[in-house]
Amino acid sequence: MEYRFEEKLMTRVTDQSSYRRRRFIAGALGLGAFSAFSALRYGDSVSVANETDQDLTAKNDGDILLFEDTGARLTTKHAATHYNNAYEFGWDKTDPYQKSGAFELKPWQVTFDGLCAKPGTFDLDDLMGMPFSHLEERVYDFRCVEAWSMAIPYNGRSLRDILQVVEPLGSARYVAFTSVLRPEQMPGQASAFSTLDWPYVEALTIEEAMHPLTFATFGVYGDQTLPQNGMPFRVTVPWKYGFKSPKFVVRMTFTETRPKATWHLENPREYGWYSNVYPDISHPRWSQATERRIWSEGEIERIPSRPYNGYANEVAHLYPGDRQQYR
C-alpha cells in the first residue's frame, strides 16, 4: 500500500521545546479551557496551556508528584503500573505486571477496515507520526467500573487525527476495536478459568471516537514499555469506565450497525454498552457515587464520583435524553 500516515501526520509535529513547556491537566479543564485544549494540533501555532506560559513541569513534593502551576496531583507510576486490570494476563490486579514479561511489544501493526475510503495496515510508528518523545501528554482521571480511580499522564495524540487519515465514510456510525490474540504470551487468554471470548472487542460511536478527548495512547508516564497498561497501543476514553478504553489494539473497523463489546456480551446487566460514568446510576452490586482514588500503594482516598468522570461540559451533549439508555 502506497498511502502512508506520515504524509499527513508528520506535517503536524509540535516543536519539541514547545512540547516540553506545555503539559495538560485535562481533568481540571472546564469548558472555557477546553476550546484552547482542543485547538492544539501538531503544527498549529496556537498558544495553549495558560496565558502566562508558565512551565507545567512535574515536581516531587516528598512522595507526592505535583504540577507546579496548579498543584494537581498524579498517581505514582509504581501504583499505576502494579495495580491493573488486564485479564489477558490474569484476573488478579498484580497479574498484568507479574505475567507480562514474555509479551512482545514490537513489531506492532494496526489494520483499519470496514466503511472507510483508505483501509490498510500500518506500523505503530506510522500511527505516532513522530518520535515518541514528541507526542502530547495529557493527564486524565481514570475511573474503573469497580469504583477505584487514578490520575495518569498518557502519551499520544488525538484518535481523531488518525481516523481522519483513513477517511471514514458517511455511513460509518461506529468504530469497533479488536485487541491482540496471543495466548502463548498472554496466559489469561489460555486460562481454563476465563469465561471471556477472546480476543477482546470494544466499540464506540463515531462521534465518541472522533471526539477531541479520545486519545490514541502509546505510553504512560513517558514510558512505552508497559504492557500492563495496554501498551504498545490503546485507546483512552476518559469519561467512560475503564474497560471501554481498549488495550492492545490491532484492528479498527468502521461499521453501520452497533458492534459487539466483550463485557457487554459477558454481562449486559452489569456492563452497559455505553458505560458512561454516572454516579447516580449504581452498578447492580455496588454504588458508583464515590470512588477510591489510588495515589500510591500506601495512600487511598475516598472521593465523590462526577458525572462523565468530570468531563460533562465536554461530552454530555453526545447523550441527549434519558441517561439510562447510555449507561
C-alpha positions, 0 to 999 in steps of 0.5 A: 500500500502506497498511502502512508500516515506520515504524509499527513501526520508528520506535517503536524509535529509540535516543536519539541521545546514547545512540547516540553513547556506545555503539559495538560491537566485535562481533568481540571479543564472546564469548558472555557479551557477546553476550546484552547485544549482542543485547538492544539494540533501538531503544527498549529501555532496556537498558544495553549496551556495558560496565558502566562506560559508558565512551565507545567513541569512535574515536581516531587513534593516528598512522595507526592508528584505535583504540577507546579502551576496548579498543584494537581496531583498524579498517581505514582507510576509504581501504583499505576503500573502494579495495580491493573486490570488486564485479564489477558494476563490474569484476573488478579490486579498484580497479574498484568505486571507479574505475567507480562514479561514474555509479551512482545511489544514490537513489531506492532501493526494496526489494520483499519477496515470496514466503511472507510475510503483508505483501509490498510495496515500500518506500523505503530510508528506510522500511527505516532507520526513522530518520535515518541518523545514528541507526542502530547501528554495529557493527564486524565482521571481514570475511573474503573467500573469497580469504583477505584480511580487514578490520575495518569499522564498518557502519551499520544495524540488525538484518535481523531487525527488518525481516523481522519487519515483513513477517511471514514465514510458517511455511513460509518456510525461506529468504530469497533476495536479488536485487541491482540490474540496471543495466548502463548504470551498472554496466559489469561487468554489460555486460562481454563478459568476465563469465561471471556471470548477472546480476543477482546472487542470494544466499540464506540460511536463515531462521534465518541471516537472522533471526539477531541478527548479520545486519545490514541495512547502509546505510553504512560508516564513517558514510558512505552514499555508497559504492557500492563497498561495496554501498551504498545497501543490503546485507546483512552476514553476518559469519561467512560469506565475503564474497560471501554478504553481498549488495550492492545489494539490491532484492528479498527473497523468502521461499521453501520450497525452497533458492534459487539463489546466483550463485557457487554456480551459477558454481562449486559446487566452489569456492563452497559454498552455505553458505560458512561460514568454516572454516579447516580446510576449504581452498578447492580452490586455496588454504588458508583457515587464515590470512588477510591482514588489510588495515589500510591500503594500506601495512600487511598482516598475516598472521593465523590464520583462526577458525572462523565468522570468530570468531563460533562461540559465536554461530552454530555451533549453526545447523550441527549435524553434519558441517561439510562439508555447510555449507561 
